[in-house]
Amino acid sequence: MMRRYQEKGDVQKKAYYNDRFWVAPQIPKDPVESDEIFAKDLESLKSKFEIKEAYIQRGQMVVYIDPKDNRDVLKHLKEELAYNFLSELSAIDWLAQKGEFEIFYQMLSTSKRKRMRVKCFIKEKEAIESVCDIYKSADWAEREMYDMFGVIVNNHPYMKRILMPDDWQGHPLRKDYPLHGDEFAQWYEVDKIFGKEYRDIIGPENRDSAYVNERDTKHFARIRHEVRFGEEPSKEPTDLMKEYQEEGGVFLIKKFKKDKSITLKERK
């Protein structure tokens, strides 16, 4: 989905999610006939393939195809219509709403100076054919799509995870995957490095990157109050992290103090 830029000055005043199925309004769609080059490209595609929908948006053509035709369509675009670059491909998770993944291929023709986005929908357990023998740039992108979304790509020469460990459970870019990981993620490094028998000794991994416990002397350095590893922290109150900026502050930025901060119990 392509959206116009919007001013983000008040973004912190708004809730991030009000409706889990809310979709931002799309910008206007123009008929393909309004562009002579795209009109000819679409006519060529329709002569050989089933085109479910086609339109122009933000100066590029968007075409919906049958997923079984993905290889033939991309081969036709490369060999017959001079779309010589596949700049990106990935998936969009619509499982909760439609029970499907949306697969997209972002194409570029350097000779025509035109961009085209080819899209199709597949079911959750449905596989799609690899196109990495047509466009080499699809190799790692297809592996990432499998790793992050669980979309299986048939006939890929090396269909393995590319970012997560081979034995990782789940697919992190699915919308049902917890933001800080699940129970498996919390124990992964402890189990892998030390073994499950050390769970009670080490404890689960804290996957919140913003969390710092100023009284923890095993995992974090207590700035200006360093102690030996594992030593009991002082029970006396300290002036640790009273201010959120360095001495002198930052130009044009109001200085924040810890004793003036408020922790919200629930989102307004």
ZAMAR-823106 format. One record per residue (C-alpha): residue in one letter; x, y, z. Coordinates in Angstrom, 2 decimals, m for minus. Each point is the difference from the previous one (the first is absolute). Example, Ala and Ser with C-alpha at 12.3 -4.5 7.8 and 13.67 -1.06 7.14 Angstrom:
(r A,(12.30,m4.50,7.80))
(r S,(1.37,3.44,m0.66))
***
This chain:
(r M,(0.00,0.00,0.00))
(r M,(1.42,3.39,m0.99))
(r R,(m0.80,3.05,2.09))
(r R,(0.86,3.68,m0.24))
(r Y,(2.30,1.44,2.64))
(r Q,(m1.79,1.39,3.06))
(r E,(1.36,2.37,2.62))
(r K,(1.05,m2.00,3.09))
(r G,(0.49,2.85,2.49))
(r D,(m2.87,m1.15,2.22))
(r V,(0.53,m3.74,m0.34))
(r Q,(0.81,m0.42,3.71))
(r K,(m3.42,1.41,0.94))
(r K,(m1.83,m2.74,m1.88))
(r A,(m0.54,m3.64,0.87))
(r Y,(1.88,m2.32,m2.34))
(r Y,(m2.86,m2.51,m0.41))
(r N,(m3.69,0.81,0.35))
(r D,(m1.41,m2.72,m2.23))
(r R,(2.06,m3.08,m0.84))
(r F,(m1.67,m0.28,m3.42))
(r W,(0.04,3.70,m0.85))
(r V,(1.61,0.70,m3.35))
(r A,(1.08,3.51,m0.98))
(r P,(m1.91,1.41,m2.99))
(r Q,(1.81,m0.56,m3.27))
(r I,(0.91,2.80,m2.33))
(r P,(m2.01,0.20,m3.24))
(r K,(0.33,m2.72,m2.61))
(r D,(0.29,1.06,m3.63))
(r P,(m1.07,m2.13,m2.98))
(r V,(2.80,m1.74,m1.84))
(r E,(m1.18,1.58,m3.25))
(r S,(1.26,3.35,1.27))
(r D,(3.59,m1.08,m0.68))
(r E,(0.89,m1.17,m3.51))
(r I,(2.96,m2.20,1.02))
(r F,(m1.85,m1.71,2.85))
(r A,(m3.03,m0.53,m2.23))
(r K,(2.13,m1.92,m2.51))
(r D,(1.69,m2.01,2.75))
(r L,(m3.37,m0.96,1.48))
(r E,(m1.35,m0.98,m3.42))
(r S,(3.00,m2.28,m0.46))
(r L,(m0.55,m1.62,3.40))
(r K,(m3.73,m0.50,m0.58))
(r S,(0.70,m1.78,m3.28))
(r K,(1.71,m2.84,1.91))
(r F,(m1.10,0.12,3.64))
(r E,(m3.05,0.55,2.17))
(r I,(0.20,3.51,1.46))
(r K,(m2.35,0.39,2.96))
(r E,(0.46,3.75,0.44))
(r A,(2.28,2.77,m1.27))
(r Y,(0.34,3.71,0.73))
(r I,(2.58,2.79,0.26))
(r Q,(0.89,1.43,3.39))
(r R,(2.66,2.61,0.66))
(r G,(1.36,m0.38,m3.52))
(r Q,(0.44,m3.78,0.05))
(r M,(m2.24,m2.79,m1.22))
(r V,(m1.35,m2.58,2.46))
(r V,(m1.08,m3.34,m1.47))
(r Y,(m1.74,m2.89,1.81))
(r I,(0.61,m3.45,m1.46))
(r D,(m0.75,m3.64,0.74))
(r P,(2.77,m1.37,2.30))
(r K,(0.54,m3.03,m2.25))
(r D,(1.12,2.40,m2.77))
(r N,(2.65,1.86,2.02))
(r R,(3.01,m1.54,m1.78))
(r D,(m1.42,0.36,m3.49))
(r V,(m1.13,3.58,0.62))
(r L,(3.40,1.10,1.31))
(r K,(1.78,m1.80,m2.84))
(r H,(m2.26,1.79,m2.48))
(r L,(0.70,3.35,1.67))
(r K,(3.74,m0.57,m0.26))
(r E,(0.28,m1.48,m3.48))
(r E,(m2.85,1.72,m1.84))
(r L,(m0.68,3.26,1.85))
(r A,(3.53,1.05,1.07))
(r Y,(m0.56,m0.01,3.77))
(r N,(3.60,m0.89,0.73))
(r F,(0.07,0.51,3.78))
(r L,(m1.83,m1.73,2.84))
(r S,(0.77,2.52,2.75))
(r E,(m2.06,m1.57,2.80))
(r L,(m2.35,m2.83,0.86))
(r S,(m1.67,m0.94,3.26))
(r A,(m3.30,m0.85,1.67))
(r I,(m2.71,1.84,1.93))
(r D,(m1.81,m1.79,2.81))
(r W,(m3.78,0.08,m0.49))
(r L,(m0.57,m3.29,1.85))
(r A,(m2.24,1.36,2.77))
(r Q,(m2.18,1.92,m2.43))
(r K,(0.01,m2.12,m3.18))
(r G,(1.90,m3.19,0.84))
(r E,(2.50,0.86,m2.74))
(r F,(3.44,1.42,m0.72))
(r E,(0.41,2.73,m2.60))
(r I,(3.15,m0.61,m2.05))
(r F,(1.44,2.91,m1.96))
(r Y,(2.81,0.43,m2.54))
(r Q,(1.38,3.51,m0.59))
(r M,(1.19,0.33,m3.60))
(r L,(2.06,2.66,m1.77))
(r S,(0.64,0.64,m3.68))
(r T,(3.06,2.22,m0.37))
(r S,(m0.54,0.46,m3.74))
(r K,(m3.63,1.09,0.38))
(r R,(0.60,1.70,3.36))
(r K,(m3.12,m1.71,1.33))
(r R,(m0.82,m1.92,3.18))
(r M,(m2.55,m2.79,0.33))
(r R,(m1.19,m1.90,3.05))
(r V,(m1.26,m3.54,m0.58))
(r K,(m2.22,m1.42,2.76))
(r C,(m1.81,m3.23,0.84))
(r F,(m1.67,m1.66,2.99))
(r I,(0.77,m3.46,1.42))
(r K,(m1.45,m1.97,2.92))
(r E,(1.99,m0.47,3.21))
(r K,(1.19,m3.55,m0.81))
(r E,(0.26,0.60,m3.75))
(r A,(3.45,0.16,m1.62))
(r I,(1.16,2.22,m2.83))
(r E,(2.56,m0.69,m2.71))
(r S,(3.50,1.49,0.18))
(r V,(1.06,2.60,m2.57))
(r C,(3.67,0.22,0.99))
(r D,(1.10,m1.70,m3.22))
(r I,(m1.70,2.86,m1.90))
(r Y,(1.17,2.83,2.27))
(r K,(3.04,m0.74,2.18))
(r S,(m1.10,2.71,2.44))
(r A,(m2.89,m2.26,1.05))
(r D,(2.33,m2.51,1.69))
(r W,(0.46,1.59,3.42))
(r A,(m3.37,1.78,m0.15))
(r E,(m1.84,m3.33,m0.32))
(r R,(1.99,m1.44,2.89))
(r E,(m0.84,3.04,2.13))
(r M,(m3.69,m0.37,m0.90))
(r Y,(0.13,m3.62,1.18))
(r D,(1.93,0.92,3.16))
(r M,(m2.14,2.96,1.06))
(r F,(m3.47,m1.11,m1.21))
(r G,(0.22,m3.77,m0.47))
(r V,(m0.88,0.21,m3.71))
(r I,(1.41,m3.13,m1.65))
(r V,(1.66,0.59,m3.37))
(r N,(0.14,m3.07,m2.22))
(r N,(3.13,m0.85,m2.02))
(r H,(2.24,2.50,1.75))
(r P,(3.60,m1.31,m0.09))
(r Y,(0.62,0.61,3.73))
(r M,(m3.28,0.45,1.88))
(r K,(1.30,0.67,3.53))
(r R,(m0.37,2.82,2.50))
(r I,(2.20,3.00,m0.73))
(r L,(m0.33,2.21,3.11))
(r M,(m1.21,m2.22,2.85))
(r P,(1.77,m3.19,1.20))
(r D,(m0.96,m3.19,m1.82))
(r D,(m1.74,m1.42,3.08))
(r W,(m2.01,3.17,0.75))
(r Q,(m3.70,m0.47,0.64))
(r G,(m2.49,2.39,m1.59))
(r H,(0.27,2.78,m2.57))
(r P,(0.71,3.46,1.48))
(r L,(m1.76,2.20,m2.58))
(r R,(m3.37,m1.69,0.31))
(r K,(m2.50,2.21,1.77))
(r D,(m0.78,m2.69,2.59))
(r Y,(3.67,m0.22,1.07))
(r P,(0.57,1.77,3.39))
(r L,(1.97,3.26,m0.24))
(r H,(2.54,m1.18,2.59))
(r G,(m0.05,m3.64,m1.09))
(r D,(m1.75,m2.98,1.54))
(r E,(1.09,m2.37,2.77))
(r F,(2.31,m1.84,m2.41))
(r A,(1.77,3.26,m0.85))
(r Q,(0.46,0.91,3.67))
(r W,(1.82,m3.26,0.73))
(r Y,(1.76,m0.54,m3.34))
(r E,(3.50,1.29,0.87))
(r V,(m0.03,m1.52,3.51))
(r D,(m1.01,m3.42,m1.35))
(r K,(2.42,0.21,m2.93))
(r I,(3.09,1.21,1.89))
(r F,(m0.42,m1.46,3.50))
(r G,(m2.76,m2.59,m0.22))
(r K,(m3.52,m0.16,1.43))
(r E,(1.33,m1.01,3.42))
(r Y,(1.30,3.56,0.42))
(r R,(m3.40,1.64,m0.44))
(r D,(m0.54,0.41,3.76))
(r I,(3.51,1.38,0.45))
(r I,(0.09,2.52,m2.85))
(r G,(m3.66,0.83,m0.54))
(r P,(m1.77,0.91,m3.26))
(r E,(1.42,2.54,m2.41))
(r N,(m1.49,3.46,0.32))
(r R,(m0.83,0.89,m3.60))
(r D,(m1.09,3.57,0.71))
(r S,(2.96,1.99,m1.36))
(r A,(m1.07,3.15,1.89))
(r Y,(m0.09,m1.63,3.45))
(r V,(2.84,0.64,2.48))
(r N,(m0.20,m1.03,3.66))
(r E,(2.31,2.38,1.87))
(r R,(0.29,m2.47,2.91))
(r D,(1.11,m2.91,m2.19))
(r T,(3.74,m0.57,0.54))
(r K,(0.24,m3.08,m2.23))
(r H,(m1.27,1.21,m3.36))
(r F,(0.40,3.79,m0.03))
(r A,(2.69,2.48,1.06))
(r R,(m1.29,2.46,2.59))
(r I,(1.35,3.27,m1.35))
(r R,(2.08,1.91,2.59))
(r H,(m0.78,m2.72,2.55))
(r E,(1.90,m3.00,m1.40))
(r V,(0.33,m3.01,2.29))
(r R,(1.50,m3.45,m0.37))
(r F,(m1.92,m2.46,m2.16))
(r G,(m2.90,m1.51,1.95))
(r E,(0.56,2.08,3.12))
(r E,(m3.04,1.06,2.00))
(r P,(m1.02,3.52,m1.06))
(r S,(m0.12,2.76,2.58))
(r K,(m3.38,0.49,1.66))
(r E,(0.64,3.71,0.30))
(r P,(m1.64,2.17,m2.66))
(r T,(2.35,1.31,m2.65))
(r D,(m0.15,2.85,m2.49))
(r L,(0.36,m2.49,m2.83))
(r M,(m1.61,1.14,m3.23))
(r K,(m1.75,2.96,1.58))
(r E,(0.31,1.91,m3.26))
(r Y,(m0.53,m1.27,m3.51))
(r Q,(2.50,2.32,m1.71))
(r E,(3.66,0.78,0.39))
(r E,(1.08,2.97,2.05))
(r G,(m0.86,3.17,m1.85))
(r G,(m2.87,m1.64,m1.89))
(r V,(m0.68,0.12,m3.73))
(r F,(m0.64,3.17,m1.98))
(r L,(m3.72,0.82,m0.30))
(r I,(m0.96,m3.20,1.87))
(r K,(m1.68,0.29,3.39))
(r K,(1.87,m1.87,2.74))
(r F,(m1.84,m2.91,1.59))
(r K,(0.45,m1.10,3.60))
(r K,(m0.80,m3.43,1.35))
(r D,(m1.92,1.29,3.01))
(r K,(m2.29,1.94,m2.37))
(r S,(m0.79,m2.99,m2.20))
(r I,(m3.31,m1.90,0.21))
(r T,(m0.51,m3.70,m0.72))
(r L,(m3.39,m0.68,m1.57))
(r K,(m1.78,m3.07,1.30))
(r E,(m2.10,m0.25,m3.12))
(r R,(m0.09,1.64,m3.40))
(r K,(m2.34,2.96,m0.28))
***
